[in-house]
Amino acid sequence: VADGKTVLFVAEKMAALEVVKRRLDQAGVGDACLELHSNKANKRAFLAELQHVWELGAPKGEPADALDRRLVEARNSLNAHPARLHQVYRPYQLSPYQVMGHLSRLRRLGMPPSDIELADSISWTPEFRERIVAILSELA
């Protein structure tokens, strides 16, 4: 309807047409449906319904390019995912991809991830981090 298209529904059974009309009403475009199938339809009712639809004016749906815009936004978001996955974060100079690789390698070696939380590790400088790594290596 928003694209200016017309559709003709034809069926042998009146019930089938009533189902189509009910679904169009539920979708919010039932007013754009001109019912000509009823044996009770007469010229006056037809003209009144035609006038009602005419007075509704043009459809007030989304602009035609709204779907295109949403699809482009979704595509751009998906395309940005690899960049986010490979972005290196400070202070560790590791990307999420590298971290997942390390965790996967440890799990494959039978070493489950540790649940030890290092307080304020986000604020460590690279030099302090190296010092901690050296101390832990020596301790191990």
A tleap script that builds the chain and sets N, CA, C and O, in Angstrom:
source leaprc.protein.ff14SB
mol = sequence {
  NVAL ALA ASP GLY LYS THR VAL LEU PHE VAL
  ALA GLU LYS MET ALA ALA LEU GLU VAL VAL
  LYS ARG ARG LEU ASP GLN ALA GLY VAL GLY
  ASP ALA CYS LEU GLU LEU HIE SER ASN LYS
  ALA ASN LYS ARG ALA PHE LEU ALA GLU LEU
  GLN HIE VAL TRP GLU LEU GLY ALA PRO LYS
  GLY GLU PRO ALA ASP ALA LEU ASP ARG ARG
  LEU VAL GLU ALA ARG ASN SER LEU ASN ALA
  HIE PRO ALA ARG LEU HIE GLN VAL TYR ARG
  PRO TYR GLN LEU SER PRO TYR GLN VAL MET
  GLY HIE LEU SER ARG LEU ARG ARG LEU GLY
  MET PRO PRO SER ASP ILE GLU LEU ALA ASP
  SER ILE SER TRP THR PRO GLU PHE ARG GLU
  ARG ILE VAL ALA ILE LEU SER GLU LEU CALA
}
set mol.1.N position { 0.843 -1.187 0.000 }
set mol.1.CA position { 0.000 0.000 0.000 }
set mol.1.C position { 0.882 1.242 0.000 }
set mol.1.O position { 0.634 2.178 -0.761 }
set mol.2.N position { 1.923 1.259 0.859 }
set mol.2.CA position { 2.804 2.421 0.932 }
set mol.2.C position { 3.551 2.635 -0.376 }
set mol.2.O position { 3.922 3.763 -0.701 }
set mol.3.N position { 3.776 1.560 -1.131 }
set mol.3.CA position { 4.479 1.660 -2.408 }
set mol.3.C position { 3.540 1.975 -3.566 }
set mol.3.O position { 3.977 2.059 -4.713 }
set mol.4.N position { 2.246 2.150 -3.271 }
set mol.4.CA position { 1.285 2.471 -4.320 }
set mol.4.C position { 0.847 1.270 -5.129 }
set mol.4.O position { 0.317 1.430 -6.228 }
set mol.5.N position { 1.054 0.076 -4.615 }
set mol.5.CA position { 0.678 -1.144 -5.341 }
set mol.5.C position { -0.773 -1.489 -5.038 }
set mol.5.O position { -1.315 -1.102 -4.003 }
set mol.6.N position { -1.391 -2.220 -5.954 }
set mol.6.CA position { -2.741 -2.720 -5.725 }
set mol.6.C position { -2.718 -4.238 -5.834 }
set mol.6.O position { -1.904 -4.823 -6.549 }
set mol.7.N position { -3.637 -4.853 -5.102 }
set mol.7.CA position { -3.722 -6.307 -5.080 }
set mol.7.C position { -5.185 -6.688 -5.186 }
set mol.7.O position { -6.054 -6.053 -4.589 }
set mol.8.N position { -5.443 -7.726 -5.949 }
set mol.8.CA position { -6.797 -8.248 -6.066 }
set mol.8.C position { -6.807 -9.629 -5.434 }
set mol.8.O position { -6.054 -10.515 -5.840 }
set mol.9.N position { -7.667 -9.805 -4.437 }
set mol.9.CA position { -7.826 -11.116 -3.804 }
set mol.9.C position { -9.089 -11.748 -4.370 }
set mol.9.O position { -10.166 -11.153 -4.331 }
set mol.10.N position { -8.947 -12.953 -4.893 }
set mol.10.CA position { -10.081 -13.681 -5.459 }
set mol.10.C position { -10.112 -15.054 -4.805 }
set mol.10.O position { -9.081 -15.715 -4.681 }
set mol.11.N position { -11.295 -15.478 -4.388 }
set mol.11.CA position { -11.433 -16.797 -3.783 }
set mol.11.C position { -12.845 -17.304 -4.032 }
set mol.11.O position { -13.789 -16.528 -4.186 }
set mol.12.N position { -12.965 -18.632 -4.066 }
set mol.12.CA position { -14.292 -19.224 -4.235 }
set mol.12.C position { -15.116 -19.083 -2.967 }
set mol.12.O position { -16.332 -18.897 -3.024 }
set mol.13.N position { -14.453 -19.173 -1.829 }
set mol.13.CA position { -15.157 -19.151 -0.546 }
set mol.13.C position { -15.112 -17.757 0.071 }
set mol.13.O position { -14.064 -17.113 0.102 }
set mol.14.N position { -16.238 -17.311 0.551 }
set mol.14.CA position { -16.338 -16.014 1.221 }
set mol.14.C position { -15.474 -15.992 2.481 }
set mol.14.O position { -14.908 -14.955 2.827 }
set mol.15.N position { -15.371 -17.134 3.170 }
set mol.15.CA position { -14.596 -17.212 4.404 }
set mol.15.C position { -13.127 -16.865 4.156 }
set mol.15.O position { -12.488 -16.242 5.004 }
set mol.16.N position { -12.595 -17.256 3.016 }
set mol.16.CA position { -11.197 -16.966 2.698 }
set mol.16.C position { -10.988 -15.459 2.569 }
set mol.16.O position { -9.993 -14.926 3.061 }
set mol.17.N position { -11.906 -14.784 1.922 }
set mol.17.CA position { -11.801 -13.334 1.774 }
set mol.17.C position { -11.960 -12.630 3.116 }
set mol.17.O position { -11.312 -11.615 3.368 }
set mol.18.N position { -12.813 -13.162 3.967 }
set mol.18.CA position { -12.991 -12.574 5.300 }
set mol.18.C position { -11.729 -12.715 6.134 }
set mol.18.O position { -11.388 -11.816 6.903 }
set mol.19.N position { -11.034 -13.835 5.987 }
set mol.19.CA position { -9.762 -14.027 6.697 }
set mol.19.C position { -8.738 -12.998 6.218 }
set mol.19.O position { -8.031 -12.396 7.025 }
set mol.20.N position { -8.665 -12.802 4.910 }
set mol.20.CA position { -7.725 -11.813 4.353 }
set mol.20.C position { -8.058 -10.423 4.893 }
set mol.20.O position { -7.159 -9.691 5.307 }
set mol.21.N position { -9.327 -10.057 4.893 }
set mol.21.CA position { -9.743 -8.737 5.382 }
set mol.21.C position { -9.410 -8.583 6.862 }
set mol.21.O position { -8.920 -7.534 7.279 }
set mol.22.N position { -9.668 -9.603 7.647 }
set mol.22.CA position { -9.369 -9.541 9.083 }
set mol.22.C position { -7.874 -9.348 9.320 }
set mol.22.O position { -7.475 -8.570 10.187 }
set mol.23.N position { -7.052 -10.053 8.554 }
set mol.23.CA position { -5.592 -9.917 8.706 }
set mol.23.C position { -5.107 -8.546 8.246 }
set mol.23.O position { -4.185 -7.980 8.833 }
set mol.24.N position { -5.723 -8.016 7.204 }
set mol.24.CA position { -5.369 -6.664 6.776 }
set mol.24.C position { -5.741 -5.638 7.844 }
set mol.24.O position { -5.000 -4.686 8.088 }
set mol.25.N position { -6.903 -5.843 8.479 }
set mol.25.CA position { -7.309 -4.958 9.582 }
set mol.25.C position { -6.310 -5.039 10.734 }
set mol.25.O position { -5.940 -4.015 11.308 }
set mol.26.N position { -5.870 -6.256 11.076 }
set mol.26.CA position { -4.906 -6.434 12.165 }
set mol.26.C position { -3.565 -5.784 11.831 }
set mol.26.O position { -2.866 -5.307 12.725 }
set mol.27.N position { -3.206 -5.765 10.557 }
set mol.27.CA position { -1.942 -5.162 10.134 }
set mol.27.C position { -2.057 -3.645 10.011 }
set mol.27.O position { -1.055 -2.966 9.786 }
set mol.28.N position { -3.268 -3.109 10.158 }
set mol.28.CA position { -3.455 -1.664 10.101 }
set mol.28.C position { -3.675 -1.109 8.712 }
set mol.28.O position { -3.643 0.109 8.533 }
set mol.29.N position { -3.900 -1.960 7.719 }
set mol.29.CA position { -4.143 -1.480 6.359 }
set mol.29.C position { -5.511 -1.909 5.853 }
set mol.29.O position { -5.764 -1.899 4.649 }
set mol.30.N position { -6.375 -2.279 6.753 }
set mol.30.CA position { -7.704 -2.731 6.363 }
set mol.30.C position { -8.535 -1.649 5.704 }
set mol.30.O position { -9.388 -1.945 4.867 }
set mol.31.N position { -8.292 -0.365 6.079 }
set mol.31.CA position { -9.052 0.727 5.463 }
set mol.31.C position { -8.745 0.874 3.983 }
set mol.31.O position { -9.556 1.420 3.236 }
set mol.32.N position { -7.599 0.402 3.553 }
set mol.32.CA position { -7.233 0.501 2.144 }
set mol.32.C position { -7.856 -0.624 1.321 }
set mol.32.O position { -7.661 -0.699 0.108 }
set mol.33.N position { -8.599 -1.486 1.984 }
set mol.33.CA position { -9.216 -2.630 1.311 }
set mol.33.C position { -10.640 -2.250 0.884 }
set mol.33.O position { -11.457 -1.835 1.706 }
set mol.34.N position { -10.911 -2.396 -0.373 }
set mol.34.CA position { -12.238 -2.105 -0.905 }
set mol.34.C position { -12.943 -3.438 -1.123 }
set mol.34.O position { -12.576 -4.217 -2.004 }
set mol.35.N position { -13.954 -3.682 -0.311 }
set mol.35.CA position { -14.647 -4.972 -0.363 }
set mol.35.C position { -15.759 -4.935 -1.416 }
set mol.35.O position { -16.695 -4.140 -1.335 }
set mol.36.N position { -15.621 -5.815 -2.395 }
set mol.36.CA position { -16.626 -5.908 -3.452 }
set mol.36.C position { -17.258 -7.291 -3.499 }
set mol.36.O position { -18.054 -7.581 -4.391 }
set mol.37.N position { -16.914 -8.130 -2.559 }
set mol.37.CA position { -17.299 -9.537 -2.630 }
set mol.37.C position { -18.668 -9.839 -2.058 }
set mol.37.O position { -19.241 -10.888 -2.352 }
set mol.38.N position { -19.189 -8.966 -1.271 }
set mol.38.CA position { -20.435 -9.284 -0.582 }
set mol.38.C position { -21.615 -9.236 -1.544 }
set mol.38.O position { -21.695 -8.368 -2.413 }
set mol.39.N position { -22.535 -10.193 -1.369 }
set mol.39.CA position { -23.741 -10.171 -2.191 }
set mol.39.C position { -24.683 -9.064 -1.723 }
set mol.39.O position { -25.660 -8.732 -2.395 }
set mol.40.N position { -24.364 -8.496 -0.542 }
set mol.40.CA position { -25.168 -7.395 -0.019 }
set mol.40.C position { -24.641 -6.048 -0.504 }
set mol.40.O position { -25.275 -5.018 -0.274 }
set mol.41.N position { -23.489 -6.044 -1.173 }
set mol.41.CA position { -22.882 -4.794 -1.617 }
set mol.41.C position { -23.769 -4.127 -2.652 }
set mol.41.O position { -24.280 -4.780 -3.562 }
set mol.42.N position { -23.948 -2.819 -2.507 }
set mol.42.CA position { -24.715 -2.071 -3.490 }
set mol.42.C position { -23.923 -0.831 -3.890 }
set mol.42.O position { -22.873 -0.535 -3.320 }
set mol.43.N position { -24.437 -0.128 -4.859 }
set mol.43.CA position { -23.715 1.019 -5.402 }
set mol.43.C position { -23.487 2.089 -4.339 }
set mol.43.O position { -22.402 2.666 -4.275 }
set mol.44.N position { -24.478 2.361 -3.511 }
set mol.44.CA position { -24.372 3.404 -2.483 }
set mol.44.C position { -23.312 3.033 -1.449 }
set mol.44.O position { -22.500 3.880 -1.077 }
set mol.45.N position { -23.301 1.787 -0.977 }
set mol.45.CA position { -22.308 1.356 0.010 }
set mol.45.C position { -20.906 1.378 -0.589 }
set mol.45.O position { -19.937 1.755 0.070 }
set mol.46.N position { -20.818 0.968 -1.848 }
set mol.46.CA position { -19.528 0.980 -2.544 }
set mol.46.C position { -18.976 2.401 -2.630 }
set mol.46.O position { -17.805 2.633 -2.333 }
set mol.47.N position { -19.823 3.354 -3.038 }
set mol.47.CA position { -19.383 4.744 -3.177 }
set mol.47.C position { -19.020 5.350 -1.818 }
set mol.47.O position { -18.066 6.121 -1.719 }
set mol.48.N position { -19.776 5.003 -0.775 }
set mol.48.CA position { -19.470 5.506 0.566 }
set mol.48.C position { -18.117 4.975 1.044 }
set mol.48.O position { -17.328 5.720 1.626 }
set mol.49.N position { -17.851 3.703 0.804 }
set mol.49.CA position { -16.574 3.120 1.203 }
set mol.49.C position { -15.428 3.715 0.396 }
set mol.49.O position { -14.347 3.967 0.928 }
set mol.50.N position { -15.672 3.935 -0.888 }
set mol.50.CA position { -14.663 4.543 -1.756 }
set mol.50.C position { -14.338 5.957 -1.281 }
set mol.50.O position { -13.172 6.353 -1.262 }
set mol.51.N position { -15.358 6.718 -0.897 }
set mol.51.CA position { -15.141 8.074 -0.392 }
set mol.51.C position { -14.362 8.031 0.930 }
set mol.51.O position { -13.471 8.851 1.148 }
set mol.52.N position { -14.689 7.094 1.796 }
set mol.52.CA position { -13.987 6.958 3.083 }
set mol.52.C position { -12.494 6.705 2.864 }
set mol.52.O position { -11.653 7.326 3.514 }
set mol.53.N position { -12.173 5.800 1.954 }
set mol.53.CA position { -10.776 5.479 1.676 }
set mol.53.C position { -10.082 6.675 1.036 }
set mol.53.O position { -8.923 6.960 1.340 }
set mol.54.N position { -10.785 7.373 0.155 }
set mol.54.CA position { -10.208 8.542 -0.504 }
set mol.54.C position { -9.870 9.628 0.519 }
set mol.54.O position { -8.830 10.278 0.408 }
set mol.55.N position { -10.726 9.825 1.500 }
set mol.55.CA position { -10.530 10.845 2.528 }
set mol.55.C position { -9.370 10.497 3.467 }
set mol.55.O position { -8.803 11.381 4.110 }
set mol.56.N position { -9.025 9.228 3.543 }
set mol.56.CA position { -7.875 8.845 4.371 }
set mol.56.C position { -6.577 9.431 3.827 }
set mol.56.O position { -5.638 9.672 4.585 }
set mol.57.N position { -6.521 9.656 2.538 }
set mol.57.CA position { -5.333 10.224 1.919 }
set mol.57.C position { -4.266 9.179 1.692 }
set mol.57.O position { -4.516 7.976 1.771 }
set mol.58.N position { -3.070 9.663 1.407 }
set mol.58.CA position { -1.940 8.775 1.121 }
set mol.58.C position { -1.546 8.008 2.388 }
set mol.58.O position { -1.729 8.506 3.499 }
set mol.59.N position { -1.022 6.831 2.224 }
set mol.59.CA position { -0.582 6.047 3.389 }
set mol.59.C position { 0.465 6.819 4.183 }
set mol.59.O position { 1.290 7.534 3.613 }
set mol.60.N position { 0.421 6.669 5.491 }
set mol.60.CA position { 1.343 7.376 6.365 }
set mol.60.C position { 2.350 6.429 6.995 }
set mol.60.O position { 2.714 6.583 8.160 }
set mol.61.N position { 2.792 5.459 6.229 }
set mol.61.CA position { 3.767 4.496 6.725 }
set mol.61.C position { 5.165 5.096 6.721 }
set mol.61.O position { 5.341 6.299 6.532 }
set mol.62.N position { 6.144 4.242 6.930 }
set mol.62.CA position { 7.537 4.668 6.906 }
set mol.62.C position { 7.895 5.149 5.508 }
set mol.62.O position { 7.334 4.670 4.523 }
set mol.63.N position { 8.832 6.098 5.415 }
set mol.63.CA position { 9.310 6.466 4.081 }
set mol.63.C position { 9.917 5.241 3.404 }
set mol.63.O position { 10.375 4.313 4.070 }
set mol.64.N position { 9.913 5.252 2.091 }
set mol.64.CA position { 10.375 4.088 1.333 }
set mol.64.C position { 11.812 3.732 1.647 }
set mol.64.O position { 12.186 2.561 1.576 }
set mol.65.N position { 12.632 4.723 1.995 }
set mol.65.CA position { 14.042 4.437 2.250 }
set mol.65.C position { 14.320 4.049 3.700 }
set mol.65.O position { 15.473 3.788 4.045 }
set mol.66.N position { 13.295 4.002 4.564 }
set mol.66.CA position { 13.516 3.683 5.975 }
set mol.66.C position { 14.063 2.268 6.149 }
set mol.66.O position { 14.973 2.047 6.948 }
set mol.67.N position { 13.513 1.316 5.409 }
set mol.67.CA position { 13.999 -0.058 5.499 }
set mol.67.C position { 15.437 -0.141 5.004 }
set mol.67.O position { 16.274 -0.807 5.613 }
set mol.68.N position { 15.719 0.539 3.894 }
set mol.68.CA position { 17.086 0.553 3.372 }
set mol.68.C position { 18.053 1.121 4.406 }
set mol.68.O position { 19.147 0.590 4.600 }
set mol.69.N position { 17.648 2.199 5.064 }
set mol.69.CA position { 18.498 2.838 6.071 }
set mol.69.C position { 18.765 1.882 7.243 }
set mol.69.O position { 19.895 1.776 7.720 }
set mol.70.N position { 17.719 1.194 7.699 }
set mol.70.CA position { 17.896 0.249 8.813 }
set mol.70.C position { 18.801 -0.908 8.404 }
set mol.70.O position { 19.624 -1.362 9.199 }
set mol.71.N position { 18.654 -1.390 7.168 }
set mol.71.CA position { 19.511 -2.475 6.690 }
set mol.71.C position { 20.972 -2.030 6.582 }
set mol.71.O position { 21.884 -2.789 6.913 }
set mol.72.N position { 21.186 -0.805 6.122 }
set mol.72.CA position { 22.556 -0.278 6.022 }
set mol.72.C position { 23.164 -0.145 7.415 }
set mol.72.O position { 24.334 -0.472 7.613 }
set mol.73.N position { 22.375 0.336 8.387 }
set mol.73.CA position { 22.877 0.456 9.764 }
set mol.73.C position { 23.230 -0.917 10.338 }
set mol.73.O position { 24.263 -1.070 10.990 }
set mol.74.N position { 22.381 -1.907 10.099 }
set mol.74.CA position { 22.664 -3.265 10.593 }
set mol.74.C position { 23.916 -3.821 9.922 }
set mol.74.O position { 24.757 -4.428 10.585 }
set mol.75.N position { 24.045 -3.618 8.606 }
set mol.75.CA position { 25.231 -4.091 7.890 }
set mol.75.C position { 26.494 -3.424 8.433 }
set mol.75.O position { 27.507 -4.090 8.649 }
set mol.76.N position { 26.435 -2.104 8.655 }
set mol.76.CA position { 27.604 -1.386 9.156 }
set mol.76.C position { 27.979 -1.851 10.559 }
set mol.76.O position { 29.160 -1.964 10.884 }
set mol.77.N position { 26.981 -2.118 11.380 }
set mol.77.CA position { 27.256 -2.621 12.726 }
set mol.77.C position { 27.925 -3.992 12.674 }
set mol.77.O position { 28.876 -4.257 13.409 }
set mol.78.N position { 27.417 -4.859 11.800 }
set mol.78.CA position { 28.019 -6.183 11.659 }
set mol.78.C position { 29.424 -6.096 11.072 }
set mol.78.O position { 30.316 -6.838 11.483 }
set mol.79.N position { 29.623 -5.202 10.122 }
set mol.79.CA position { 30.953 -5.047 9.526 }
set mol.79.C position { 31.950 -4.460 10.513 }
set mol.79.O position { 33.152 -4.696 10.386 }
set mol.80.N position { 31.478 -3.702 11.490 }
set mol.80.CA position { 32.367 -3.101 12.492 }
set mol.80.C position { 32.788 -4.119 13.551 }
set mol.80.O position { 33.737 -3.878 14.298 }
set mol.81.N position { 32.096 -5.247 13.621 }
set mol.81.CA position { 32.394 -6.243 14.651 }
set mol.81.C position { 33.839 -6.752 14.583 }
set mol.81.O position { 34.491 -6.807 15.626 }
set mol.82.N position { 34.369 -7.124 13.423 }
set mol.82.CA position { 35.765 -7.580 13.390 }
set mol.82.C position { 36.742 -6.509 13.883 }
set mol.82.O position { 37.745 -6.827 14.522 }
set mol.83.N position { 36.451 -5.251 13.588 }
set mol.83.CA position { 37.331 -4.174 14.064 }
set mol.83.C position { 37.316 -4.112 15.585 }
set mol.83.O position { 38.362 -3.933 16.210 }
set mol.84.N position { 36.134 -4.257 16.185 }
set mol.84.CA position { 36.046 -4.246 17.652 }
set mol.84.C position { 36.748 -5.471 18.238 }
set mol.84.O position { 37.394 -5.386 19.282 }
set mol.85.N position { 36.617 -6.598 17.563 }
set mol.85.CA position { 37.210 -7.841 18.051 }
set mol.85.C position { 38.735 -7.794 18.013 }
set mol.85.O position { 39.394 -8.424 18.841 }
set mol.86.N position { 39.298 -7.056 17.066 }
set mol.86.CA position { 40.757 -7.001 16.914 }
set mol.86.C position { 41.358 -5.710 17.461 }
set mol.86.O position { 42.556 -5.473 17.310 }
set mol.87.N position { 40.535 -4.875 18.096 }
set mol.87.CA position { 41.050 -3.641 18.686 }
set mol.87.C position { 41.879 -3.982 19.923 }
set mol.87.O position { 41.446 -4.758 20.775 }
set mol.88.N position { 43.058 -3.404 20.014 }
set mol.88.CA position { 43.970 -3.667 21.137 }
set mol.88.C position { 43.615 -2.713 22.266 }
set mol.88.O position { 43.480 -1.507 22.059 }
set mol.89.N position { 43.463 -3.273 23.473 }
set mol.89.CA position { 43.094 -2.484 24.645 }
set mol.89.C position { 44.276 -2.372 25.585 }
set mol.89.O position { 45.072 -3.301 25.722 }
set mol.90.N position { 44.377 -1.232 26.223 }
set mol.90.CA position { 45.423 -0.975 27.214 }
set mol.90.C position { 44.946 -1.468 28.564 }
set mol.90.O position { 43.732 -1.590 28.729 }
set mol.91.N position { 45.747 -1.749 29.503 }
set mol.91.CA position { 47.200 -1.663 29.506 }
set mol.91.C position { 47.863 -2.942 29.007 }
set mol.91.O position { 49.090 -3.017 28.946 }
set mol.92.N position { 47.070 -3.947 28.651 }
set mol.92.CA position { 47.639 -5.268 28.341 }
set mol.92.C position { 48.087 -5.411 26.900 }
set mol.92.O position { 48.796 -6.357 26.557 }
set mol.93.N position { 47.676 -4.473 26.053 }
set mol.93.CA position { 48.023 -4.540 24.643 }
set mol.93.C position { 47.526 -5.842 24.006 }
set mol.93.O position { 48.204 -6.453 23.180 }
set mol.94.N position { 46.328 -6.240 24.415 }
set mol.94.CA position { 45.702 -7.453 23.878 }
set mol.94.C position { 44.333 -7.096 23.310 }
set mol.94.O position { 43.657 -6.186 23.789 }
set mol.95.N position { 43.952 -7.824 22.293 }
set mol.95.CA position { 42.613 -7.652 21.724 }
set mol.95.C position { 41.709 -8.751 22.302 }
set mol.95.O position { 42.208 -9.762 22.796 }
set mol.96.N position { 40.386 -8.559 22.242 }
set mol.96.CA position { 39.482 -9.631 22.673 }
set mol.96.C position { 39.755 -10.936 21.917 }
set mol.96.O position { 39.645 -12.018 22.494 }
set mol.97.N position { 40.105 -10.843 20.645 }
set mol.97.CA position { 40.420 -12.027 19.852 }
set mol.97.C position { 41.615 -12.777 20.448 }
set mol.97.O position { 41.592 -14.003 20.557 }
set mol.98.N position { 42.657 -12.033 20.833 }
set mol.98.CA position { 43.832 -12.662 21.432 }
set mol.98.C position { 43.504 -13.293 22.788 }
set mol.98.O position { 43.975 -14.385 23.106 }
set mol.99.N position { 42.690 -12.590 23.582 }
set mol.99.CA position { 42.309 -13.116 24.896 }
set mol.99.C position { 41.530 -14.417 24.735 }
set mol.99.O position { 41.780 -15.386 25.451 }
set mol.100.N position { 40.581 -14.439 23.790 }
set mol.100.CA position { 39.815 -15.671 23.559 }
set mol.100.C position { 40.735 -16.792 23.091 }
set mol.100.O position { 40.545 -17.949 23.465 }
set mol.101.N position { 41.727 -16.456 22.277 }
set mol.101.CA position { 42.697 -17.459 21.826 }
set mol.101.C position { 43.497 -18.029 22.981 }
set mol.101.O position { 43.698 -19.241 23.062 }
set mol.102.N position { 43.962 -17.154 23.887 }
set mol.102.CA position { 44.714 -17.616 25.063 }
set mol.102.C position { 43.851 -18.512 25.948 }
set mol.102.O position { 44.292 -19.571 26.395 }
set mol.103.N position { 42.614 -18.073 26.196 }
set mol.103.CA position { 41.724 -18.879 27.042 }
set mol.103.C position { 41.418 -20.222 26.392 }
set mol.103.O position { 41.333 -21.241 27.078 }
set mol.104.N position { 41.256 -20.226 25.101 }
set mol.104.CA position { 40.987 -21.470 24.373 }
set mol.104.C position { 42.187 -22.411 24.461 }
set mol.104.O position { 42.030 -23.615 24.665 }
set mol.105.N position { 43.380 -21.850 24.306 }
set mol.105.CA position { 44.598 -22.658 24.389 }
set mol.105.C position { 44.756 -23.248 25.799 }
set mol.105.O position { 45.116 -24.417 25.941 }
set mol.106.N position { 44.489 -22.450 26.835 }
set mol.106.CA position { 44.587 -22.945 28.209 }
set mol.106.C position { 43.568 -24.061 28.460 }
set mol.106.O position { 43.887 -25.070 29.089 }
set mol.107.N position { 42.373 -23.875 27.977 }
set mol.107.CA position { 41.337 -24.896 28.163 }
set mol.107.C position { 41.725 -26.186 27.447 }
set mol.107.O position { 41.499 -27.276 27.972 }
set mol.108.N position { 42.310 -26.071 26.244 }
set mol.108.CA position { 42.740 -27.245 25.497 }
set mol.108.C position { 43.850 -27.990 26.237 }
set mol.108.O position { 43.965 -29.210 26.119 }
set mol.109.N position { 44.667 -27.260 26.997 }
set mol.109.CA position { 45.740 -27.872 27.783 }
set mol.109.C position { 45.238 -28.407 29.123 }
set mol.109.O position { 46.021 -28.910 29.928 }
set mol.110.N position { 43.935 -28.296 29.356 }
set mol.110.CA position { 43.350 -28.821 30.587 }
set mol.110.C position { 43.422 -27.850 31.743 }
set mol.110.O position { 43.239 -28.248 32.894 }
set mol.111.N position { 43.681 -26.596 31.468 }
set mol.111.CA position { 43.776 -25.584 32.520 }
set mol.111.C position { 42.552 -24.679 32.442 }
set mol.111.O position { 42.464 -23.835 31.550 }
set mol.112.N position { 41.609 -24.844 33.361 }
set mol.112.CA position { 40.415 -23.986 33.318 }
set mol.112.C position { 40.788 -22.548 33.666 }
set mol.112.O position { 41.773 -22.322 34.368 }
set mol.113.N position { 40.030 -21.593 33.195 }
set mol.113.CA position { 40.312 -20.191 33.525 }
set mol.113.C position { 40.255 -19.969 35.029 }
set mol.113.O position { 39.455 -20.585 35.733 }
set mol.114.N position { 41.098 -19.096 35.500 }
set mol.114.CA position { 41.163 -18.788 36.929 }
set mol.114.C position { 40.049 -17.823 37.293 }
set mol.114.O position { 39.633 -17.000 36.478 }
set mol.115.N position { 39.576 -17.932 38.513 }
set mol.115.CA position { 38.559 -16.996 38.983 }
set mol.115.C position { 39.176 -15.937 39.891 }
set mol.115.O position { 38.464 -15.240 40.615 }
set mol.116.N position { 40.504 -15.819 39.850 }
set mol.116.CA position { 41.193 -14.809 40.642 }
set mol.116.C position { 40.983 -13.454 39.982 }
set mol.116.O position { 41.199 -13.297 38.780 }
set mol.117.N position { 40.559 -12.475 40.780 }
set mol.117.CA position { 40.355 -11.132 40.251 }
set mol.117.C position { 41.491 -10.246 40.738 }
set mol.117.O position { 41.756 -10.176 41.938 }
set mol.118.N position { 42.143 -9.588 39.837 }
set mol.118.CA position { 43.233 -8.680 40.172 }
set mol.118.C position { 42.667 -7.270 40.276 }
set mol.118.O position { 42.321 -6.652 39.269 }
set mol.119.N position { 42.577 -6.771 41.498 }
set mol.119.CA position { 41.974 -5.461 41.742 }
set mol.119.C position { 42.751 -4.366 41.024 }
set mol.119.O position { 43.982 -4.367 41.024 }
set mol.120.N position { 42.041 -3.447 40.423 }
set mol.120.CA position { 42.615 -2.280 39.736 }
set mol.120.C position { 43.589 -2.637 38.627 }
set mol.120.O position { 44.428 -1.812 38.266 }
set mol.121.N position { 43.504 -3.835 38.080 }
set mol.121.CA position { 44.441 -4.237 37.028 }
set mol.121.C position { 44.279 -3.405 35.763 }
set mol.121.O position { 45.206 -3.309 34.959 }
set mol.122.N position { 43.122 -2.812 35.586 }
set mol.122.CA position { 42.883 -1.964 34.416 }
set mol.122.C position { 43.780 -0.731 34.457 }
set mol.122.O position { 44.187 -0.222 33.413 }
set mol.123.N position { 44.083 -0.257 35.646 }
set mol.123.CA position { 44.871 0.974 35.768 }
set mol.123.C position { 46.375 0.714 35.827 }
set mol.123.O position { 47.149 1.663 35.958 }
set mol.124.N position { 46.807 -0.533 35.736 }
set mol.124.CA position { 48.235 -0.836 35.782 }
set mol.124.C position { 48.943 -0.260 34.560 }
set mol.124.O position { 48.394 -0.231 33.459 }
set mol.125.N position { 50.163 0.193 34.780 }
set mol.125.CA position { 50.987 0.616 33.649 }
set mol.125.C position { 51.616 -0.631 33.047 }
set mol.125.O position { 51.697 -1.660 33.718 }
set mol.126.N position { 52.068 -0.562 31.784 }
set mol.126.CA position { 52.709 -1.735 31.182 }
set mol.126.C position { 53.925 -2.211 31.988 }
set mol.126.O position { 54.175 -3.411 32.094 }
set mol.127.N position { 54.685 -1.248 32.562 }
set mol.127.CA position { 55.861 -1.626 33.356 }
set mol.127.C position { 55.451 -2.380 34.617 }
set mol.127.O position { 56.065 -3.389 34.964 }
set mol.128.N position { 54.407 -1.893 35.310 }
set mol.128.CA position { 53.929 -2.557 36.527 }
set mol.128.C position { 53.399 -3.947 36.185 }
set mol.128.O position { 53.620 -4.908 36.922 }
set mol.129.N position { 52.702 -4.037 35.067 }
set mol.129.CA position { 52.178 -5.334 34.631 }
set mol.129.C position { 53.318 -6.317 34.397 }
set mol.129.O position { 53.247 -7.465 34.834 }
set mol.130.N position { 54.363 -5.877 33.714 }
set mol.130.CA position { 55.520 -6.749 33.470 }
set mol.130.C position { 56.146 -7.188 34.785 }
set mol.130.O position { 56.565 -8.338 34.919 }
set mol.131.N position { 56.213 -6.293 35.747 }
set mol.131.CA position { 56.771 -6.638 37.054 }
set mol.131.C position { 55.942 -7.708 37.747 }
set mol.131.O position { 56.477 -8.649 38.334 }
set mol.132.N position { 54.603 -7.545 37.667 }
set mol.132.CA position { 53.696 -8.543 38.266 }
set mol.132.C position { 53.866 -9.892 37.569 }
set mol.132.O position { 53.919 -10.930 38.228 }
set mol.133.N position { 53.952 -9.877 36.245 }
set mol.133.CA position { 54.130 -11.120 35.486 }
set mol.133.C position { 55.429 -11.794 35.891 }
set mol.133.O position { 55.459 -13.013 36.059 }
set mol.134.N position { 56.504 -11.030 36.051 }
set mol.134.CA position { 57.799 -11.590 36.448 }
set mol.134.C position { 57.722 -12.209 37.834 }
set mol.134.O position { 58.253 -13.296 38.062 }
set mol.135.N position { 57.062 -11.522 38.763 }
set mol.135.CA position { 56.941 -12.040 40.131 }
set mol.135.C position { 56.114 -13.326 40.134 }
set mol.135.O position { 56.467 -14.292 40.812 }
set mol.136.N position { 55.011 -13.337 39.374 }
set mol.136.CA position { 54.174 -14.544 39.316 }
set mol.136.C position { 54.902 -15.693 38.645 }
set mol.136.O position { 54.744 -16.844 39.053 }
set mol.137.N position { 55.703 -15.400 37.616 }
set mol.137.CA position { 56.480 -16.450 36.943 }
set mol.137.C position { 57.508 -17.037 37.905 }
set mol.137.O position { 57.711 -18.250 37.959 }
set mol.138.N position { 58.148 -16.155 38.658 }
set mol.138.CA position { 59.140 -16.627 39.634 }
set mol.138.C position { 58.473 -17.456 40.709 }
set mol.138.O position { 59.006 -18.484 41.126 }
set mol.139.N position { 57.312 -17.016 41.161 }
set mol.139.CA position { 56.564 -17.732 42.178 }
set mol.139.C position { 56.118 -19.096 41.670 }
set mol.139.O position { 56.136 -20.075 42.416 }
set mol.140.N position { 55.721 -19.164 40.413 }
set mol.140.CA position { 55.262 -20.438 39.849 }
set mol.140.C position { 56.438 -21.402 39.762 }
set mol.140.O position { 56.275 -22.537 39.314 }
savepdb mol mol.pdb
quit
